[in-house]
Structure formats: structure tokens, C-alpha cells
Amino acid sequence: MDALGLILNNTREVVRKEELELLLKNGGTAYIGFEPSGIPTVATGLLWPNKIAEVARSGLKVTVLLADWHAMINDKLGGDLERIRASGRLMKAVFLAAGVPESVEFLWTSDNVKSPDYWKTLLGVAKAGTLSRIRRALPIMGRSEDEADKDFSKYIYPLMQVTDIIYNRYDLAMGAMDQRHAHMLCRDIQDRMKLKKVVALHTSLISSLNSSGRMDFASTGTVKMSKSDPNSGIFVFDDPETVRKKISRAFCPPETLEGNSLTDIVRMILIPYSGSFRVLTSGGKETVFSGVGEFESSYKEGKIHPGDLKAAVSESLIIMMKPFAAVKERFRSEIAAIMGS
């Protein structure tokens, strides 16, 4: 797969493709930011490390921003910066165990904010923005405009996310569709500041297991896996029995792909990054899918029973999650801090 194919694999959109092609020709930098806010779900701990590795293999220099200050502003883990940083250390270990290459840099927001130039850049971003435009970006942090009106620090969050990109001179910003508002805000502000606009790369969101939780903020209507709802997703440290139990109870409508967490996991994790997906039917017949389109057609046509899909997803995920057992053992103190115990 060539460099462009690596970056576009398993993605939903790129803004804009011609800018991406020029970036790959000339070389540059890419980044993705994560709020360290608990034990990662497989949506974070399996999908993104593999996507990051693909972008790194394309030749771009990749940075993972551990956004500890953003998490503090967003009241994650009670706004306790020490617990948030413990979560960040754990997230880095999970990503490395999942295959993020050593060439990828891990950077803390705490490192950025030590520089007066960071805050000078943020003031420039604020001067180039408008309150109404910033308000429209608030869904990136899972907050409503009413919530921000009660806590003005929430308005600083989108400004910081734009500043992260401009201050560090990133050429490509990655994220799921719920981050689209921030990336488009950044492109708008860069245009006003007469700066080169960042290329934005987005993946779809993996739906919640129980179809309840936070929304994909008017992008798709998808209800996503969330660390704040333990019943909404599979967490990277869940043991095999827990994985099977959660998936057995998951919302999985027959012949339906949209809003179906199990088909999302197959389409966005198992086939792209395991190479194939095996389903054993109740009649004992095994079917192997090596392409997403083939799987989607079979499920929509009713050739795969939801019960058989659940069993197959459970066993495939359990295999992919094996490297995380050693991380759990090594980071017991961080996990205890995160859980508040």
C-alpha cells in the first residue's frame, strides 16, 4: 500500500485530499490529541494505535498529544491533574503495546504551556476567532453551550486545541468525526491569520454497545463508546469473561449496520487490523471475511446471525487484547490512582 493508501485506509473523510497529496510529496508532521481520562476502550486502544502506525509508515512524523490540561478543563477524573497524568502514562503504555512505533513522539500539553509563546499564540487565535464560532466547536469536548456559559474555562478548550496545532506547526490533524468541529475551526482561524491550513483526517466512531451515551454531535447521530459509561464499551483491560458477557448483551439488530457496535468493531478494527474475520455459524460452517464490503453485504443480507456475530467478535477481540495484560500488571499503581483507590 502506498503512502496515500496507508493514510486513507479505514478513514471516513480527509479535508482536503489534494492538500494531503501535496503534504505527502513534500513531507511534514501529523498529530492526534487524547484526553487522558480513564481506562481506554478498544475504540481508543486498538483502532487508533493501528491508524497512528499507518500514518507513521506513510513517512509523516507523528506526535500523540497527551492533553492533560484539556482533560482538567473538561473536568475529567475530577479535574485532578495527578490522576489525569497517571491516565496519560497508562495510555502511552497501551498504545505502545498495541503497536505504535518508537518513531512516534508522545507530548504533554503541560510541556506546551510552559512556554510564553504558547499563550501568545493562543491570544492570536482568540483574536482571529469569534464567540459564536467558538461556541459551535464546543461539542468536541462533549459539552453544550449552556454548560460553557456556567463555566467560562470551557471556551478556552477549543482555543487550546487550535493553538496546539498552530504552535506546534502540525500539518495534519487526526481524530474521529466528533473532532471535526475543532479541525474546521482551526482551518478557519488559520485562514484569517494567513497561515497554511491543517489537513484534517477523520475516522467514523464506534457505536456504544448499548446504544446509549454521548452523541457524535450532529455528524452522524452515532452513540459512541465512552469511558464514562462502563456498559457502553469494551475496555482494554477487560478479562475474556467480561468481554464475552458485555458483547452477549450488546445491541445488535439483524441486517443493520448503522448504530451497531458489533459490525462497527468488525469493519473498523478486526478486518482492517487483523487481516480477516472468521464467523462460525450455529450449523458449524465457517466463513472468512478479508474485506469490509464482503462482510457488510453478508450481514445486511441476513447471512450472519447476530448471535454468531457476537461469538466471533468476542473471540477475535480477546486475541487482539492479549498484549494489554502485561500493561495492566505493570501499571497497577496508575490504575489505582485513576480509579481513585
DATA-V331213 format. One record per backbone hydrogen bond with DSSP energy under -1.0 kcal/mol. NH is the residue of the N-H (numbers start at 1). CO is the residue of the C=O. Records with the same first field share a line. If there is no record, write none. Layout:
NH = CO / CO
This chain:
6 = 2
7 = 3
8 = 4
9 = 5
11 = 8
12 = 202
13 = 202
15 = 200
20 = 16
21 = 17
22 = 18
23 = 19
24 = 20
25 = 21
26 = 22
27 = 23
30 = 61
31 = 172
32 = 63
34 = 65
42 = 234
45 = 41
46 = 42
47 = 42
50 = 46
51 = 47
52 = 48
53 = 49
54 = 50
55 = 51
56 = 52
57 = 53
59 = 56
60 = 55
61 = 28
63 = 30
64 = 105
65 = 32
66 = 107
67 = 34 / 65
68 = 66
71 = 67
72 = 68
73 = 69
74 = 70
75 = 72
76 = 71
78 = 75
79 = 76
80 = 77
84 = 80
85 = 81
86 = 82
87 = 83
88 = 84
89 = 85
90 = 86
91 = 87
92 = 88
93 = 89
94 = 90
95 = 91
96 = 92
97 = 93
98 = 94
99 = 96
100 = 95
104 = 101
105 = 62
107 = 64
109 = 66
112 = 108
113 = 109
115 = 112
120 = 116
121 = 117
122 = 118
123 = 119
124 = 120
125 = 121
126 = 122
127 = 123
128 = 124
134 = 130
135 = 131
136 = 132
137 = 134
138 = 135
140 = 137
141 = 138
142 = 139
143 = 138
148 = 144
149 = 145
154 = 151
155 = 152
156 = 153
160 = 156
161 = 157
162 = 158
163 = 159
164 = 160
165 = 161
166 = 162
167 = 163
168 = 164
170 = 165
171 = 29
172 = 29
173 = 199
174 = 31
175 = 201
177 = 203
179 = 176
180 = 177
183 = 179
184 = 180
185 = 181
186 = 182
187 = 183
188 = 184
189 = 185
190 = 186
191 = 187
192 = 188
193 = 189
195 = 190
199 = 171
200 = 15
201 = 173
202 = 13
203 = 175
208 = 223
209 = 232
216 = 222
219 = 216
224 = 214
225 = 206
229 = 226
232 = 229
236 = 40
238 = 235
243 = 239
244 = 240
245 = 241
246 = 242
247 = 243
248 = 244
249 = 245
251 = 209
256 = 253
260 = 257
264 = 260
265 = 261
266 = 262
267 = 263
268 = 264
269 = 265
270 = 265
271 = 266
273 = 269
274 = 270
275 = 271
277 = 289
279 = 287
281 = 285
284 = 281
287 = 279
289 = 277
295 = 291
296 = 292
297 = 293
298 = 294
299 = 295
300 = 296
301 = 297
302 = 299
303 = 298
309 = 305
310 = 306
311 = 307
312 = 308
313 = 309
314 = 310
315 = 311
316 = 312
317 = 313
318 = 314
319 = 315
320 = 316
321 = 317
322 = 319
324 = 321
325 = 322
328 = 324
329 = 325
330 = 326
331 = 327
335 = 331
336 = 332
337 = 333
338 = 334
339 = 335
341 = 336
